[in-house]
Amino acid sequence: MSIFKRVKNFKNIEGETCFLWGPRQTGKSTLLKNIFSEAAYYDLLLSENFSKFSRHPEFFRQEVLELPEKQKALPIIIDEVQKIPLLLNEVQWLIVNKKLHFILCGSSARKLKKGAANLLGGRAIRQELYPLVSREINDFDLMKVLNRGLLPEHYLAKNPNLKLKSYVGDYLREEVMAEALTRNVSAFSRFLEIAAFSNGEIVNYQNIATECGVSAPTVREYFQILSDTLVGHFVESFRQKPKRRIIQSPKFYYFDLGLANVLLNRKEITFPSEIFGRVFEHFIFQELRAHSHYSGLDYRISYWRTSSGLEVDFVLASGDVAVEVKGTKEVLPKHLKGLRAFAEDYRPRKKIIVSLDASPRLVDDIQILPWSNFLEQLWSGIILNT
């Protein structure tokens, strides 16, 4: 049984079929086995299942029809569903004709989409699982998280660097690279490292293309592969009726900060340092992204930066909440400039600086929150309340 009590549950999809997507090692299989311990479970990573259902997809339907009624009442789970796209035709038949429901689990929908697979005609709800979040970890240790990342196996490992390097080699450089369908293996491998330098930064496709020795459109496609396989995520610019000249290119974050650490060959992250500030911001982004989905609010996360350099790290929803992240123990007036400029143009309900300050403070109408206070308010529903 998992030692982490995951926030993600399936109470809101009772009786419905859903896709559960998430990068490798986020804990999808463990979560499903814990919640649905008595459900019928088909793992397509097992060679006997893969071989049998690849040759005879109809065998799956025939087996499901013979399941005990108790198991038919539960969701039927298919793990690594993207391995055999043809099974989705059998799944649809069982949904329509037998009123069964499924949880279809995988690390990427890209293969299904590119292969024009049956995506069940809108009958399936999309769900995602992210790396661990603060609320799921007892005795939460910020420095441990910033150095190891939040994939469960890496967080618990005695030697997390070896685990992370293996993850990069076995998963990113092989499986994700296979999604690229490229013969230029060295260029894509180089791209993964260069993209890490864009982690948390505004993406400049042309500069990255020059360093990788490929075209800018190819780099755009590479980034899209990372997005489609859930390895990375774009954060778009907040563009609502701009009153100043703003930067419009997206930012990019790898899905886990430990992954970015390895790709950038970072040594131990300590406070204070510029690297600490970057990783701390990445950590807050991971919490926001997971909260947006797990809460069911699915609010948009964007950033705001003017051509003159004024910036707000994260703008939530339609501009209601503006969040700036500062890796400092003492927020000073100079740190408030970006939020104040944004407030002049958009008047958000809440303006927050997340920092390492010892206690919460209020400067005019700007809240300065220690990171632990901010996360408690986030997961308690206070930050996004109306």
C-alpha positions in Angstrom: 0.0 0.0 0.0 1.3 3.5 -0.8 2.7 5.5 2.1 1.3 8.7 0.4 -2.3 9.6 0.7 -2.9 11.0 -2.7 -5.3 13.9 -3.2 -6.5 12.5 -6.4 -9.7 10.4 -6.1 -12.4 9.3 -8.5 -15.5 10.2 -6.4 -16.6 12.7 -9.1 -16.7 10.1 -11.9 -18.8 7.4 -10.4 -20.3 5.2 -13.1 -18.3 7.1 -15.8 -15.5 6.0 -18.1 -12.3 8.1 -17.9 -8.8 8.3 -19.3 -6.2 8.7 -16.6 -3.0 10.2 -18.1 0.3 11.0 -16.4 4.0 10.7 -17.0 5.8 7.5 -16.0 6.3 6.9 -12.3 3.8 9.5 -11.0 2.0 6.6 -9.3 -1.0 5.9 -11.5 -0.9 2.1 -11.2 -0.4 2.2 -7.4 -3.2 4.7 -7.0 -5.7 2.7 -9.0 -4.8 -0.6 -7.2 -5.2 1.1 -3.8 -8.6 2.6 -4.6 -10.0 -0.2 -6.8 -8.4 -3.2 -5.1 -11.1 -5.6 -6.3 -11.4 -4.3 -9.8 -10.5 -6.3 -13.0 -7.1 -5.0 -14.0 -5.4 -5.5 -17.4 -1.7 -4.4 -17.6 -0.6 -4.2 -21.2 3.0 -4.0 -20.1 2.7 -7.7 -19.3 3.9 -9.6 -22.4 1.2 -12.2 -22.2 -1.5 -9.5 -22.2 0.1 -7.5 -25.0 0.7 -10.5 -27.2 -2.8 -11.9 -26.7 -4.8 -8.7 -27.2 -2.6 -7.4 -30.0 -3.4 -10.5 -32.1 -7.0 -10.9 -30.9 -8.6 -7.6 -29.5 -11.9 -9.4 -29.4 -10.5 -11.7 -26.7 -10.6 -8.7 -24.3 -14.4 -8.2 -24.9 -15.0 -11.9 -24.4 -13.0 -12.0 -21.2 -14.8 -8.9 -19.8 -18.2 -10.4 -20.5 -17.3 -13.4 -18.4 -16.2 -11.3 -15.4 -18.1 -11.8 -12.1 -21.0 -9.3 -11.8 -19.2 -7.8 -8.7 -16.3 -6.8 -10.9 -18.5 -5.5 -13.8 -20.0 -3.1 -11.3 -16.6 -1.6 -10.7 -14.5 0.3 -13.2 -12.5 -2.1 -15.4 -8.9 -0.9 -15.6 -6.6 -1.0 -18.6 -3.1 0.1 -17.8 -0.9 1.4 -20.6 -3.9 1.6 -23.0 -1.9 3.4 -25.7 0.0 0.2 -26.3 -3.0 -1.4 -28.1 -5.2 1.4 -29.6 -7.6 -1.2 -31.2 -8.8 -2.2 -27.7 -10.7 1.1 -27.6 -13.2 -0.3 -30.1 -13.9 -3.2 -27.8 -14.2 -0.8 -24.9 -16.7 1.4 -26.7 -18.8 -1.6 -27.6 -18.9 -2.6 -23.9 -19.8 0.9 -22.8 -22.6 1.3 -25.3 -24.1 -2.2 -25.2 -23.3 -3.5 -21.7 -23.2 -0.2 -19.8 -19.8 -1.0 -18.3 -17.3 1.7 -17.3 -13.6 1.8 -17.5 -10.5 3.6 -16.3 -8.0 3.8 -19.2 -4.6 4.6 -17.9 -1.5 5.7 -19.8 1.5 8.0 -20.1 0.6 9.6 -23.4 -2.4 10.1 -25.6 -0.2 11.1 -28.5 0.0 7.6 -30.0 -3.7 7.3 -29.9 -4.3 10.7 -31.6 -1.7 10.2 -34.2 -3.0 6.8 -35.0 -6.5 8.1 -35.4 -7.5 5.7 -32.6 -11.1 5.6 -31.2 -11.2 8.1 -28.3 -14.7 6.9 -27.4 -16.5 9.8 -29.0 -16.5 12.1 -26.0 -17.8 9.3 -23.7 -14.6 9.4 -21.5 -13.7 12.0 -18.9 -10.1 13.2 -19.0 -8.2 12.9 -15.7 -4.5 13.4 -14.9 -2.1 12.4 -12.2 0.8 14.7 -11.3 3.9 14.1 -9.1 3.4 14.4 -5.4 2.1 17.6 -3.8 2.9 19.0 -0.4 -0.5 17.9 1.1 0.4 14.3 0.3 3.7 14.2 2.2 4.0 13.9 6.0 6.9 15.8 7.5 7.3 17.8 4.3 10.9 18.9 3.7 11.2 21.8 1.2 15.0 21.3 0.6 14.5 17.6 0.1 11.8 18.3 -2.5 13.8 21.0 -4.3 16.7 18.6 -4.7 14.9 15.3 -5.4 11.7 16.4 -7.1 8.3 14.9 -6.4 8.1 11.6 -8.3 7.3 9.1 -5.4 10.1 6.6 -6.2 12.7 9.4 -6.5 11.5 11.2 -3.4 11.9 8.0 -1.3 15.1 6.7 -2.9 18.4 6.4 -1.0 20.2 7.6 -4.1 17.7 9.8 -6.0 20.3 11.0 -8.5 20.8 7.5 -9.9 17.1 7.1 -10.1 16.6 10.4 -11.9 19.5 9.8 -14.3 18.0 6.4 -15.1 14.6 8.0 -15.7 16.2 10.5 -18.2 18.0 7.7 -20.0 15.3 5.0 -20.1 12.2 7.1 -20.5 13.0 10.5 -22.0 15.8 9.5 -24.3 14.2 6.4 -25.5 10.4 6.3 -25.1 9.7 10.0 -25.6 12.3 10.1 -28.4 10.4 7.4 -30.2 7.4 9.7 -30.2 9.5 12.2 -32.2 9.8 9.7 -35.1 13.1 11.4 -36.0 16.2 9.9 -37.3 18.2 12.8 -35.9 18.6 11.2 -32.5 21.5 13.4 -31.4 19.5 16.6 -32.2 16.6 15.5 -30.1 18.9 14.4 -27.2 20.6 17.8 -27.4 17.2 19.5 -27.5 16.2 17.8 -24.2 19.2 19.5 -22.5 18.7 22.9 -24.2 15.0 22.8 -23.3 16.0 22.4 -19.7 17.7 25.8 -19.9 14.3 27.2 -20.9 12.7 25.7 -17.8 10.7 28.4 -16.2 11.8 30.8 -18.9 10.3 32.4 -22.0 10.8 30.0 -24.9 12.9 31.4 -27.8 12.4 28.8 -30.6 15.0 30.3 -33.0 17.8 30.4 -30.4 17.2 26.8 -29.4 17.0 25.7 -33.0 20.4 27.3 -33.7 22.0 25.5 -30.7 20.4 22.1 -31.7 21.3 22.5 -35.4 17.7 22.1 -36.6 15.0 24.4 -37.8 12.7 26.5 -35.6 9.6 24.5 -36.7 11.3 21.3 -35.7 12.0 22.7 -32.3 8.3 23.7 -32.0 7.4 20.1 -32.8 9.9 18.8 -30.2 8.3 21.0 -27.6 4.9 19.8 -28.6 6.0 16.2 -28.2 7.1 17.0 -24.6 3.7 18.7 -24.0 1.7 15.8 -25.6 3.6 13.2 -23.6 3.0 15.3 -20.4 6.7 15.7 -19.8 6.5 19.4 -20.1 3.9 22.2 -19.9 3.5 25.6 -21.5 2.4 28.6 -19.5 0.9 31.2 -21.8 1.3 34.9 -21.5 -1.6 36.8 -19.9 -2.9 38.9 -22.8 -6.3 40.2 -21.6 -6.7 43.8 -23.0 -3.0 44.7 -22.5 -2.4 48.3 -21.5 1.4 48.0 -21.9 3.6 46.3 -24.3 3.9 42.7 -23.1 5.9 39.6 -23.9 3.6 37.0 -25.7 5.8 34.0 -26.1 5.1 31.1 -23.7 7.1 29.9 -20.7 7.9 26.2 -20.4 8.3 24.0 -17.4 9.3 20.3 -17.1 6.6 18.3 -15.3 8.9 17.6 -12.3 11.7 19.8 -10.9 13.9 16.9 -10.1 14.0 16.1 -13.8 15.0 19.6 -14.7 17.8 19.4 -12.0 19.3 16.3 -13.7 19.1 17.7 -17.2 20.8 20.9 -16.1 23.4 18.9 -14.1 22.7 20.9 -11.0 24.6 20.1 -7.9 23.0 20.3 -4.4 20.5 23.2 -4.2 21.0 25.3 -1.2 19.7 28.6 0.1 20.5 31.4 -0.8 21.3 31.1 -4.5 19.9 32.1 -7.8 19.3 28.5 -8.6 17.3 28.1 -5.4 14.9 30.9 -6.5 14.3 29.2 -9.9 13.6 25.8 -8.4 11.4 27.3 -5.7 9.3 29.0 -8.4 9.1 25.7 -10.3 7.9 24.0 -7.1 5.1 26.5 -6.6 4.1 26.0 -10.2 3.8 22.3 -9.8 1.5 22.8 -6.8 -0.7 25.3 -8.7 -1.0 23.1 -11.7 -2.0 20.0 -9.6 -4.4 22.1 -7.5 -6.1 23.5 -10.6 -7.0 20.0 -11.8 -7.5 18.1 -8.5 -9.8 20.8 -7.2 -12.0 20.6 -10.3 -11.7 24.3 -10.9 -9.4 23.8 -13.8 -8.4 27.5 -13.7 -5.9 28.9 -16.2 -2.4 29.6 -15.1 -0.5 32.3 -17.1 2.3 34.7 -16.5 2.6 38.5 -17.2 5.8 40.3 -18.3 6.1 43.7 -19.9 8.8 44.6 -22.4 10.3 46.8 -19.7 10.9 43.8 -17.4 7.9 44.1 -15.0 6.7 40.6 -14.2 4.2 38.5 -12.3 5.1 34.8 -12.1 1.6 33.4 -12.1 -1.8 34.9 -13.0 -4.6 32.6 -12.0 -8.0 32.3 -13.6 -8.9 35.3 -15.6 -6.7 37.6 -13.6 -8.4 37.3 -10.3 -5.3 36.3 -8.4 -1.7 37.4 -9.1 1.1 35.4 -7.5 4.8 36.4 -7.4 7.4 33.9 -6.0 10.5 35.2 -4.3 13.2 32.9 -2.9 14.0 35.3 -0.1 13.5 35.3 3.7 12.7 39.1 3.6 10.4 40.5 1.0 11.3 44.2 0.4 9.6 47.1 -1.4 11.6 46.4 -4.5 10.0 43.0 -4.8 6.5 44.5 -5.1 6.9 46.4 -8.3 5.6 43.7 -10.7 2.4 43.1 -8.6 1.8 46.8 -8.3 2.1 47.4 -12.0 -0.2 44.5 -12.8 -2.7 45.8 -10.3 -2.8 49.2 -12.0 -3.9 47.5 -15.2 -6.1 44.7 -14.1 -7.1 45.2 -10.4 -7.0 41.5 -9.3 -8.9 40.5 -6.2 -5.8 39.1 -4.5 -2.1 40.0 -4.9 0.2 37.6 -3.2 4.0 37.2 -2.8 5.1 33.7 -1.8 8.4 33.7 0.0 10.5 32.2 2.9 9.4 35.0 5.3 8.9 33.7 8.8 5.4 35.2 9.2 2.6 36.5 7.0 2.5 40.3 6.4 0.3 42.8 4.6 1.9 45.7 2.7 -0.9 48.0 1.6 -3.1 45.4 -0.1 -0.4 42.9 -1.0 -0.2 39.7 1.0 3.2 38.3 1.8 2.8 34.7 2.7 5.4 32.1 3.8 5.3 29.3 1.3 3.7 26.9 3.9 0.9 29.3 4.6 0.3 29.9 0.9 0.1 26.1 0.2 -2.2 25.6 3.2 -4.5 28.3 1.9 -4.3 27.0 -1.6 -5.3 23.4 -0.8 -8.0 24.6 1.7 -9.7 26.6 -1.1 -8.9 30.1 0.3 -6.7 31.4 -2.4 -9.2 30.9 -5.2 -12.4 31.6 -3.3 -14.7 34.2 -4.7 
